[in-house]
Amino acid sequence: MIFYGLAALGLYDAMLRKRREQAAKLLAPPTAKPMPFSGTSPKLSIFSHSTLSGFVGGLGFLGAPVLVVLICLPLFQSRSALACVAVPIVFGSAIVGATVATAWFRQVPSRCPSCGGRAYSNGRERYRCRDCGEEHGISVK
């Protein structure tokens, strides 16, 4: 089900991008200056990047405890007193997993709506472009 949700998000993002590009062609003067970012523009919009960031955080929240349980399975089966120590570690790994996964995904750029450059999340639902310096919020537009 997650795959279908992410596929629908990608299709919705592509439709919005196509609509914006068509509107920009109609409004742009014939001698429009080129975009300042000369590299390959990131494909994810800010909205899509923010949505995927939530999915990645949830995956880290669920995946880290599963990994810890698989690693500590012999300890849980031994019925020793150390198993009591491992239980808080499993719960703590959920928080650490979500934090690490979200921090890792913040390093993946999204596309700046102004210049098409690389916009990175600052963790407070704001994105700053490294190419033009503008700051953008999360919006569907």
C-alpha positions as a LaTeX table, in Angstrom:
\begin{tabular}{lrrr}
\hline
Residue & $x$ (\AA) & $y$ (\AA) & $z$ (\AA) \\
\hline
Met1 & 0.00 & 0.00 & 0.00 \\
Ile2 & 2.86 & 2.35 & 0.73 \\
Phe3 & 4.18 & 1.80 & $-2.79$ \\
Tyr4 & 0.85 & 2.84 & $-4.31$ \\
Gly5 & 0.70 & 5.92 & $-2.11$ \\
Leu6 & 4.20 & 6.96 & $-3.14$ \\
Ala7 & 3.39 & 6.31 & $-6.80$ \\
Ala8 & 0.28 & 8.48 & $-6.52$ \\
Leu9 & 2.35 & 11.20 & $-4.87$ \\
Gly10 & 4.86 & 11.08 & $-7.73$ \\
Leu11 & 2.12 & 11.31 & $-10.35$ \\
Tyr12 & 0.47 & 14.21 & $-8.53$ \\
Asp13 & 3.80 & 16.01 & $-8.28$ \\
Ala14 & 4.47 & 15.49 & $-12.00$ \\
Met15 & 1.04 & 16.91 & $-12.89$ \\
Leu16 & 1.67 & 20.00 & $-10.75$ \\
Arg17 & 5.15 & 20.47 & $-12.23$ \\
Lys18 & 3.78 & 20.23 & $-15.79$ \\
Arg19 & 1.03 & 22.73 & $-15.01$ \\
Arg20 & 3.55 & 25.19 & $-13.50$ \\
Glu21 & 5.92 & 24.86 & $-16.44$ \\
Gln22 & 3.11 & 25.51 & $-18.94$ \\
Ala23 & 2.00 & 28.58 & $-16.99$ \\
Ala24 & 5.58 & 29.84 & $-16.85$ \\
Lys25 & 5.92 & 29.48 & $-20.63$ \\
Leu26 & 2.80 & 31.58 & $-21.16$ \\
Leu27 & 3.92 & 34.30 & $-18.74$ \\
Ala28 & 7.63 & 34.38 & $-19.58$ \\
Pro29 & 8.87 & 37.00 & $-22.02$ \\
Pro30 & 10.49 & 35.64 & $-25.19$ \\
Thr31 & 13.98 & 36.66 & $-24.00$ \\
Ala32 & 13.88 & 35.06 & $-20.57$ \\
Lys33 & 17.26 & 34.72 & $-18.89$ \\
Pro34 & 18.48 & 31.20 & $-18.14$ \\
Met35 & 18.10 & 29.65 & $-14.72$ \\
Pro36 & 21.11 & 30.31 & $-12.46$ \\
Phe37 & 21.49 & 26.62 & $-11.53$ \\
Ser38 & 23.33 & 24.86 & $-14.34$ \\
Gly39 & 23.35 & 21.31 & $-12.94$ \\
Thr40 & 20.64 & 18.68 & $-13.12$ \\
Ser41 & 17.63 & 19.93 & $-11.20$ \\
Pro42 & 16.32 & 17.70 & $-8.40$ \\
Lys43 & 13.04 & 15.99 & $-9.31$ \\
Leu44 & 11.22 & 16.20 & $-5.96$ \\
Ser45 & 9.22 & 19.32 & $-5.24$ \\
Ile46 & 9.29 & 20.72 & $-1.72$ \\
Phe47 & 5.85 & 19.23 & $-0.99$ \\
Ser48 & 6.89 & 15.77 & $-2.21$ \\
His49 & 10.19 & 15.95 & $-0.33$ \\
Ser50 & 8.39 & 16.84 & 2.89 \\
Thr51 & 5.89 & 14.01 & 2.45 \\
Leu52 & 8.62 & 11.46 & 1.71 \\
Ser53 & 10.55 & 12.71 & 4.73 \\
Gly54 & 7.61 & 11.66 & 6.92 \\
Phe55 & 7.57 & 8.21 & 5.31 \\
Val56 & 11.32 & 7.80 & 5.78 \\
Gly57 & 11.04 & 8.82 & 9.45 \\
Gly58 & 8.25 & 6.29 & 9.95 \\
Leu59 & 10.31 & 3.59 & 8.27 \\
Gly60 & 13.22 & 4.38 & 10.61 \\
Phe61 & 10.84 & 4.34 & 13.59 \\
Leu62 & 9.63 & 0.85 & 12.70 \\
Gly63 & 12.78 & $-0.58$ & 11.11 \\
Ala64 & 15.31 & 0.18 & 13.85 \\
Pro65 & 13.49 & $-1.80$ & 16.60 \\
Val66 & 13.04 & $-4.75$ & 14.22 \\
Leu67 & 16.77 & $-4.70$ & 13.51 \\
Val68 & 17.63 & $-4.51$ & 17.23 \\
Val69 & 15.29 & $-7.41$ & 18.02 \\
Leu70 & 16.86 & $-9.51$ & 15.27 \\
Ile71 & 20.33 & $-8.74$ & 16.62 \\
Cys72 & 19.35 & $-9.37$ & 20.27 \\
Leu73 & 17.20 & $-12.44$ & 19.61 \\
Pro74 & 19.65 & $-14.86$ & 21.26 \\
Leu75 & 19.68 & $-12.60$ & 24.32 \\
Phe76 & 15.88 & $-12.64$ & 24.53 \\
Gln77 & 15.77 & $-16.42$ & 24.24 \\
Ser78 & 18.37 & $-16.99$ & 26.97 \\
Arg79 & 15.95 & $-15.93$ & 29.73 \\
Ser80 & 18.71 & $-14.09$ & 31.55 \\
Ala81 & 18.58 & $-10.81$ & 33.43 \\
Leu82 & 20.24 & $-9.07$ & 30.48 \\
Ala83 & 16.99 & $-9.41$ & 28.55 \\
Cys84 & 15.48 & $-6.81$ & 30.88 \\
Val85 & 18.19 & $-4.37$ & 29.80 \\
Ala86 & 17.54 & $-5.05$ & 26.12 \\
Val87 & 13.84 & $-4.08$ & 26.27 \\
Pro88 & 14.49 & $-0.33$ & 26.85 \\
Ile89 & 17.12 & $-0.48$ & 24.11 \\
Val90 & 14.44 & $-1.70$ & 21.68 \\
Phe91 & 12.15 & 1.18 & 22.59 \\
Gly92 & 14.99 & 3.70 & 22.44 \\
Ser93 & 16.03 & 2.44 & 19.05 \\
Ala94 & 12.67 & 3.55 & 17.62 \\
Ile95 & 13.42 & 7.16 & 18.55 \\
Val96 & 17.00 & 6.94 & 17.35 \\
Gly97 & 15.93 & 5.26 & 14.11 \\
Ala98 & 13.36 & 7.94 & 13.30 \\
Thr99 & 15.80 & 10.75 & 14.13 \\
Val100 & 18.67 & 9.30 & 12.10 \\
Ala101 & 16.48 & 8.46 & 9.09 \\
Thr102 & 14.96 & 11.95 & 9.01 \\
Ala103 & 18.35 & 13.63 & 9.43 \\
Trp104 & 19.75 & 11.50 & 6.61 \\
Phe105 & 16.86 & 12.36 & 4.31 \\
Arg106 & 17.36 & 16.08 & 5.00 \\
Gln107 & 20.61 & 15.79 & 3.04 \\
Val108 & 18.64 & 14.89 & $-0.12$ \\
Pro109 & 17.82 & 18.08 & $-2.04$ \\
Ser110 & 14.42 & 19.13 & $-3.32$ \\
Arg111 & 13.78 & 21.43 & $-6.27$ \\
Cys112 & 13.63 & 25.18 & $-5.57$ \\
Pro113 & 10.42 & 26.68 & $-7.03$ \\
Ser114 & 12.21 & 29.91 & $-7.94$ \\
Cys115 & 15.35 & 28.83 & $-9.75$ \\
Gly116 & 15.12 & 25.03 & $-10.05$ \\
Gly117 & 18.19 & 24.63 & $-7.86$ \\
Arg118 & 18.85 & 22.58 & $-4.74$ \\
Ala119 & 16.71 & 23.42 & $-1.72$ \\
Tyr120 & 17.49 & 21.72 & 1.58 \\
Ser121 & 15.27 & 21.35 & 4.64 \\
Asn122 & 16.28 & 23.14 & 7.79 \\
Gly123 & 14.09 & 20.91 & 9.96 \\
Arg124 & 11.42 & 23.50 & 10.69 \\
Glu125 & 9.20 & 23.02 & 7.62 \\
Arg126 & 11.25 & 25.61 & 5.75 \\
Tyr127 & 13.53 & 24.98 & 2.79 \\
Arg128 & 16.47 & 27.20 & 1.82 \\
Cys129 & 17.91 & 27.13 & $-1.70$ \\
Arg130 & 21.69 & 26.86 & $-1.83$ \\
Asp131 & 21.80 & 28.43 & $-5.29$ \\
Cys132 & 19.57 & 31.51 & $-5.07$ \\
Gly133 & 19.34 & 31.82 & $-1.27$ \\
Glu134 & 15.54 & 32.06 & $-1.10$ \\
Glu135 & 13.59 & 30.39 & 1.67 \\
His136 & 10.35 & 28.56 & 0.90 \\
Gly137 & 7.63 & 26.92 & 2.95 \\
Ile138 & 5.78 & 23.72 & 2.24 \\
Ser139 & 2.91 & 24.38 & $-0.14$ \\
Val140 & 1.06 & 22.47 & $-2.84$ \\
Lys141 & 0.50 & 25.36 & $-5.33$ \\
\hline
\end{tabular}
